Structures are given as C-alpha cells and as structure tokens.
Amino acid sequence: MSIVVDKIKQDWVIQAYEDTRGTPHIVIDNWYNEKELKSVWHELEFYNLQKNVIKANKTTDVARDENNKAKSNAFRFYLDSFYTPFGLKISPISSCMYKQRSEQFKEIVKQSMPLHENNFRNTNHDSTMISYYDKGKYYKPHCDSVQFTCLIWLFKEPKKFKNGDLKLIQANQTIECVSNRMLFFPSYLKHQVTKLSSDKRIPFGEGRYCITHFYNWEGTSAQ
C-alpha cells in the first residue's frame, strides 16, 4: 500500500510504502530545490576533475560475494576523503542533509515506517558516499551495514543511458532512476543497481550519480 502526498514543502512529491510487508521505503521526487540543485551540480562537476576517484572493486568497503569479488564496478568516494569536519560545512551536498534531520521528514518516517521511527531519530552518525555509473556499471544485490540508507539520483538531461534502476529485492519492486529522486529505507533491505546500458560511450560526468547518505548509531565513551 502506498500513501501519496502531493506538493508539500519545496514541491516534494512523496510515495511512502508502509511496513505491512516488512519492506518500508520512502520515495520523494524534487528532493533538492532549484538553488540547492545548482549548487550540488557545481560540487559534482568539481569532483569530476579529481584523479583519485576510483572504482568500487579497488576499495575495501564495497560489498563482496563469497569469493571476495566486489559486487560493484562503479566509481565511488567518500566526502570525508575531501573535507575536514569543518570543511564539510561548506559542501552543498553535506549541508543539504538538514532535510533528513528536519521534523517534517521525521514525521514522514513516522507515518510510513512507525516501527523504525525511533531508530532513525536516535541515529547520531552519518557519512556520505558519491557513486558514479556509466555504461556497463552495476551493483549486485547487497545489504548496507548501517541502520538507514538514503539515495539521491542525479543525471544530466537528456538522459544518455538506460537501466540504472534500483531493485528492492524483498519488496519485489523496481524504483526507476529519476533525476533528483530520493529513496530512503532501512539498510537491512537487500537492493541492487541494474547494469547501465547505452548504444555508445557515455562522456564522463553524463552518467548516473548517486549521492548516498548512511545513518547509524555510535556509542560514546563515558566521561
């Protein structure tokens, strides 16, 4: 069952899929407003100029199969590798995370996945990863080792690729890759990115970006 709430703050269009099947998730279109979107694109284009953006199969943090083979061949990096904690405050991508911490968003979580609301409210740690997919890139079925996963997709128009959609395995649902679309779900849900295809090579920077925010809870030492 879905709950659709149209045209709320910042022209969000929400589809919230409830807990009834144990696969709750929230889809919001128009996630960034016009000003935010412009700033985020400037940041992504800056990263395109860097030489230390590597493929997931060259890193140690990517999900792997029983043979220790990486499940993804997309490009990826973490914002922490570019910024100090203070510097993160000037990152448009990082600063836009106020949306997920807003009471409005928490209320959407409460309505659509009430069994998870307190867990999300109590998360006290987050990290941000940027992934980039062009022709032939994919991410096989996997789960994330945190509590909540937030994905935001961006690509330049006109769209130069096919597929690149996200499948929620247990929900038996495919979420179409739409630019400026956000997907939020508990990280235990197994998911995959279908392989991108194109009739010809996609110029770097004109494929599929995914901004991933991970939310977790970390204990603090007693003083």
PyMOL commands that set and color helices and strands:
alter all, ss='L'
color gray80, all
select helices_A, chain A and resi 9-11+19-21+34-48+56-58+79-81+87-90+92-95+98-101+103-112+114-121
alter helices_A, ss='H'
color red, helices_A
select strands_A, chain A and resi 2-5+13-17+25-29+54-55+75-78+125-133+139-142+148-154+166-168+173-175+181-186+191-193+208-216
alter strands_A, ss='S'
color yellow, strands_A
deselect
rebuild
show_as cartoon
